[in-house]
């Protein structure tokens, strides 16, 4: 199951929209999320179409060894095949106004290996390119970078799961390029939708230990499932 930090942000976002609409940026009260702020970030679409970090938390910047505000996503991750997949996924999710949850592993250095969970959720902001920004949180990990040594571009990542978070709009397979579809096929990663009400219920009841997998739904079933809940 998901880590508490991911569940906290997911539950907070869901409380703002109930899965029926994308919440406004003005509804985001960071005072409700102080415990996870060091692991949060904001992605937005630049006028040239590039994905840029507007902000990034202190823990993320410490791990990177460099400030991230104003930097492009591609300058950090997309030199790798899986990084380029995620860049397109985030860009498409921004256009569609839905969330993305990805899990896997990553390395900062050859001798480090961390579990990876990244949740990125949409908020409407009229002044942003396309009118939507993505606010995200990364599962906390321990990294010793006391010298603030530049790790930019040195990440290796492995993609295991890719889940859409409906808002209720959703990113569907037909929104993806053939290149990304082929890469996902090669990675044996199937695009599914998170069963959001179920995950919220599990978190509320503290039943994480009963679930080894994140409850999810086929994309073909998300409309009827979300109406049912």
N, C-alpha and C positions, 0 to 999 in steps of 0.2 A: 504493500500500500504506500501511499504518499507520505512524505515527511510532514511533521506538524506545521512547518513554515509555509509549505505549499497549501496545505488545507486551510490555514488561517486566511491567506489571501483569497483563495477560491471561495471560501464561505463569506468573506466580506463582500467581494464582488457580487456574489449571488444575492446577498441581502439587498443590494442596491437595485438589481434588475429582475430578480426572480426568473431569469432566463427568457424574459419577454421582450427586452429591449436593451440596447447598449447604453450603459450609464454615462452621464455627463462628467467631464473632467472636474467640474466644480463640486461634484458629489464626493470626490475622493478626499477623504480626511486622513492625512498621514499620521495624525495623532493616534488613530486607531491601529496603526501598524508599526509603532515605534520599535518593537522587538525584531522586526525583519527589515527595517530600512537599510542597514548596511549591505543587504543582499538583493536590493531592488534596483531596477533600471527602467528607463523610458526609451523606447525606440520610436522614431518618426520617419516619415518619408520626406527626403529633401527635394527641392524643386527639380534637381537633375535626375530624380528617380532612385537615388541611392538611399539605403537605410542608414540612419545615423543615430548614435546614442545622444539623446538630449541630456540625460543625467545617468549616473551610475553610483551605487552605494560604495561606502568606504572600504568594505571588505572585498568587493570585486576589484576595485582599483588597486588595493594592496596586493591582491593575488596577481594582477596583471603587471604591477610595477610601473604603471603609467596612468595618467588621467584619461578617462574615456569620453567625457563630454565633447561632442562635436566630431568624434571619430566615426568612421564608417564600420558597419558590421563586417564587410568584406575584408577590411584591413586586418581584422583579427582572425577570422575563421574560414573564409571561403576559398583559401588556397587549397584546402582539402576537399575531396569529393563530397563528404558528408556535410561540411560547412556550407558548400554551395547549395546543397539541397535545402538546408535550413534557411538560408538567405531568401530563396524563392518562396519557401513556405511562409515565412514571416511577412514578406511583401504581399503575397496573395491574401493572407489573413487580414492584413491592414485594409486592403481593397474591399474584401468581403465583410469586414467588421465583425469578425469572430475570433475566438481565442485558440491558442495552440498549447498543448502540453507534450513535451518530449522527454523521454527517459533514455538512459544509456550509461556510458562511462566516459571519462576523459582523463587525459594526462597533461600535466604542465611540464613535467620533466620525465626522463626515462624511468626514474625510480619511483614515480608517484602515479597512483591510479585511484580515481575517486568515482563514486556513484554520482550520476548526473540526473537531476530533475530540474526542468525549467518550465515555468508556467508564464505565459504571456497573454494578457487579457485586454480587450479593446475598451477605450473610453472616447467619447465624442468630444472633440475640441475644434471649434469652428475655425480658429486661426491656423490650425495644422494643415499641411498639404493633404488633400483628400478628406479632411474633416475628422480623422481618427488618429489616435496615438495608441501604442501598445505599452502597457505598464506590466512589468514582469518581476518575478522573483526566482532566484536560484537556490536550490537546496544547499544549505551551508556545508562547507568543507574546510578542513584544517590545512593551511599551507603556511610554511615558514618563509616569509619574504621580508625579513626585518630591514634589509638594506634597500628595499624598494627597487629590486633588480628588474630591469625591463624584460618581460616575458612575451612581449607583443608578437603575435604571429606564430608562437611556438606550441599551440595547443593541438593535441590529437584527440579526436572524439569518436565515439562509437554510438550509433543510433540504434535503439532497441524497440521503442514504441513511439508512435506518433498519433496523438489523439486530438480531435477537434473539440473545442468547447463552444457549443452553439449559444447564440446570444439574442434571439433564436436563429439568426442567419448563420449559415455554416459554409465552410470551405468543402467543396465536393471534388471528387477525382477529376471531373471535367474541367475544373478551373486550373488544373496543373498542366504544365508543359509536358510534351512527350519525353524530354530529357529527364525530368524529375520522376515521372512515372517509371521510366526504365531503371533509374537508379534505385528507387524504392523496391522495385521487383528484384533487382540484383541483391539488395540488402535483406530481402525477405521481410520487409516491413509493410504491413497493411494499414492503410489509413482508416481509422475508426473514430467514433464519437464517444467521449466520456459520458457515462451515465451520471450526470451531474447531481440530480436529486438523491441518487443512491449514495454517492460519495459523501455528500453533505450529511446525510442521515448517519452513515457509518462514523464519520468524524464526531458528530454530535453525541453519539452513544458511546464513543470511545472503544469501538469494536475493531480497530485496525488489525489486531493480532489474528482475527478470524479470516482475514483476506490476504492472500499472497499476490493477487493480481488486481489491477485497477479495474473496477466494473466499467464495461464499455458496451457499445451498441454498434451494430452495422449502420453505416451511413444511410442505408435504405430505410431504416426504421426510426430515425431520429424525430421526424415530424410527429408521427402518431405517438411515440413514446413520451415526448415532451408535452404534448397536449394532454395525454393521460395523467401525467403527474401534476 
